[in-house]
Amino acid sequence: MAKKTPTGPTPETIINDVRAGNIAPVYYLMGEESYYIDHVADFLLNHLLQPEERDFNLITLFGAETDATTVVQSAMGFPMGAQRMVVLVKEAQNLKDLAPLEDYLKQPQPSSVLILCHKNGVLDRRKGIVKLLEKYGVLMESAKLRDYQLATWVKQYVDRKKAKIEPQAAEVLADFVGADLNRLSGEIDKLLLSAKLSIITLGLVQEHIGVSKEFNVFELLDALGKKDVLKVNRIANYFDKNPKKNPIQMVLPALFRFFSQLMLAYYTPGTKSPREVASWVGVSDWQAERNILPAMRLYSGRKVMDIIGQIRRTDARSKGVDNPAIESGDLMKELLFFILH
């Protein structure tokens, strides 16, 4: 079952509201994706306090080392030589009892801004404090991006940096780094320092992120999508000789994701244009046109269904199920032969 998309304020709406002068007394920033929690908290600190004001007007607490009563008492203080006091609570998920915060929300200190950062989880929305936060403060949920959203996020991040990135470079970077946006943004920043003419190319990504220029899982998927038997065999031999660089536990999920997307693409309503397929499957237009549509012409729906089943069996065998002795490299070669024939 797909995860429910969080509703409520987004990082963009919070930042725009604050810039417009609409400052809430309490910000509760929570979710599985820490990048936006840190991003919004940093923005609030930088906007609400000048560097020279922080010595006397910024109180930083940690959820595991304090309690809600202390947090509220800190927020009830008064600023010194500044317009407001800011109380920042890191690791707020470790606060045990939030009852004092519920009382504070009903009558907050006008000259204080309380920021609570709750990572790796969310509040139970059935609790009363959630309604109070939504009524008197700001409650933001930062959810993990899905795989198909990452390449678009990469492009948007690069655009904000006034630079450009090749479509395939964005896809490879997103797939290789994954959904850790802190790491992903850091890798992009490093690439921009090396980019010529502020353009991140596929070659630059392969050179600096550690992806083999020719033999990696992305090249394997590309070769399978085209049924390039010679190249698939060359890559399989390379993987067999370099198991630490391309372990079967990393390759199998990529294969499963690709062929699952391919299976889903057969059920695209309409004319099955690149845009329609991309929207239905949940990939970029570029990925649909380059990978999905060509593969649909080479693999039947029945074959793809059999391939998905074989990937599952290979995964089980790679973990020792009904497989007392076959090495991972040989299992992968068996699977690739099945896919191509």
Buried (B, 14 or more C-beta within 10 A) or exposed (E): EEEEEBEEBBBEEBBEBBEEEEBBBBBBBBBBBBBBBBBBBEBBBEEBBEEEBBEBBBBEBEBEEBBBEBBBEBBBBEBEEBEBBBBBBBBBBBBEEBEBBBEBBEEBBEBBBBBBBBBEEBBEEEEEBBBBBBEBBBBBBBBBBEBBBBBBBBBEBBEEBEBBBBBBBBBBBBBBBEBBBEEBBEBBEEBBEEBEEEBBBBEBBBEBBEBBEEBBBBBBBBBBBBBBBEBBBBBBEBBBEEEEBBBBEEBBEBBBBBBBBBBBBBEBEEEBBBEBBBBBBBBBBBBBBBBBBBBBEEBEEEBBBBBBEBBEBBBEBBEEEEBEEEEBBEBBBBBBEBBBE
